[in-house]
Amino acid sequence: MHTTDELDTLTRLLDLDGFHVVEAMPADRGGRKAYRLTVAPTVTVGLCPHCGGVTGERHACHDRDVVDLPLGGRQAELTVRLWQFRCAACDKFFTPRHAALAEGAHATERFLDRLADLATHADVSMAARFLGVAEKTAERWYYDHLERRRREPPDQTLQPIESLGVDELSLKKGTASSSAC
């Protein structure tokens, strides 16, 4: 059993948005050392996707096993407690979606970001071996992740291109030797 201070420290180290560590234990996975962390949402109310009402009436709790990035050189295996809520306003049940968890995969979004990054530098097979997941699972997660990213609205912070082949000194001097768009 861990103290509250130890769990708070693990929560800060894990740094998973919207979750805090409620239980931790070391694990051994066929010679690979791992951490088994149980995490719960920090928010104890839910926003009903059906009517938009806010409710704190929990109906059930479901555990979901999720892989995350390694923590301190050890594989991180998360058991995520997901609460199901009952909305009194529309009498429907729902489980809120959490941005840190990948939809349709038993992995965190940051794990899938790393998988995609590794796969672009080598291939999915190598990325799967490096991260310690089955190759077919990594392949499915990778392509689903890319498709979700493709469907996301474009980043609104992008600025239009103002010049190409900019020679920074001529741009500062105003000699107009750079091609303006």
N, C-alpha and C positions, 0 to 999 in steps of 0.2 A: 504494500500500500504506500502510495506517495503522499507527501504533504501538499498542502495547497500551494506553498511557495514553489515546490518542485514542478507541479503541474502548470503553474503560471509561467515558469521558466521554459518548460517544454512548449507551451502555447506560443511564446514569443519566438522561440527557435523554429518552430514549424511554420509560423507566419502564414497561415491559411485564412484568408479573408472570410469573416463571418463564422468562424468556429473556434472553440477552445478545447483543450485536451482535458478529459475527465478521468482517463486511466491510461497507464503505460506499462509495458513489459517488454523485456528483451526476448527475442526469438531466434531460433537457429533453423535455417531452411537448407538442409542438405549441405552443411559446411559454410553457407553464406549467413553472416550475421545480419539480423534485421531488428527493427523496432516495430512492435505492435502497439499502435496508439488508437484509443477510442476517443473520438471527437464528437461534440454536440454543437448545434447552432447557438450563437450568442444571442440571437433574437428569439424571444419566446412567444411572439405573436405572428400571425400570418395574414396576408392580404389575399382575400378570396379572388381567384381569377374569373369567377362567374359573375359576381355582382359588385366587386370592388370593396366590399366591407372588410373591416378589420376584426379579427377574432383571436382570442387567446384560449379558446376551448379545444384542448388537445383530445383527439379521439384515440390515436394509437401511435406507437413508435416502432419503426422498422429499421433494422441495421443493414447497412450496405457495405461490402468490402470494396475498398478503393486503393489503387496504387498511387504513390506520390513520388516525388524526387527523393533521392537518397538524403539521409540526415546523418551528418557526422560519419560518412563512409559506410553507413549501414542502409540497407533497403528499408524504406518506410512503407509499412502496410497499415492502412487506416481502416477502422471500423467506424463508419459515419452513422450517427443516430439521426434519422430523418423522421420528423414528426408529421403526423397526419392530423389536420385540423377539421373541425366541423363548423361551418358558417351558420350561425343562428338565423341570419337574415334570409338566406335562400335555401337553407337546410341541405347543403351539398358538402361533400367531403373533398379535401384537396391536400396535396403535399407541395409546399412551396419549392420553387426551383432555386438553386444556389449557384451563383455565377462561378464559384471556384470549382464546381464539379462539372465534368463534361457530361453532356446529355447523351445517353445511349452507350456510354462506356463506363467501365468500372475504373476510372482514372480521374485525376484532377486535370483542369485545363492547362496548368503549367507543366505537368508531365507530358501532355500531348504536344505542347509547344516545343518542349525539348526534343521529343521524339521526331517531330517534323523538322526541326533544325538539324539534328543528326542525320536524318535521312536525306536531306538536301546536300550534305557534304559527302555522303557515302551512299548507302542504300538502306532500305527498311530492314533487311536481314541483319546487317551490322548494328543498326540502332537497337533492334530488338535484343540482340545478344548483349550489347553494352548495358542496356537498361534492365535486363533480366526478365523479359516477358516473352511469351511464345510468339514465334514469327507470324503465324496467321492472325493472331490477335492484334499484334502491332500493325500489320498490314491493314486490317479492317479499321482499327482506330485511326490510323494515319489518313486514309482516304475519307473517312467520315469527318475527321477534323478539318481537312482541307475544304470539303464541301460546305461545312458550317461557316468557315472563314470567308468563303467566296460569297455566301448569301448575306453576310453582315453588311450593313450600310457603310459606304466609304468614309474614311476618316475626314472629318470636317476641318481639321487643322491644317490640311495641305494647302500650300500657297501656289498660285500659278507661276510657271516658269517665266522669268523676265529676260534672261539672256542665255545664250549657249556659248560654250568655249570661252568663258570669262577669263580675261587676263586681269587679275585683281588690281594690279598697279594702274593699268590704263583705265579701269573702271573708276578708281579713286581719283585719277587725274582728270577724268572727263575727256579723254582723247578720242572716244568713240571708236576705238579699234576692235571692240567686242561686238558680236552680232546681237542686235536686240531682237526680241520676238515680237 
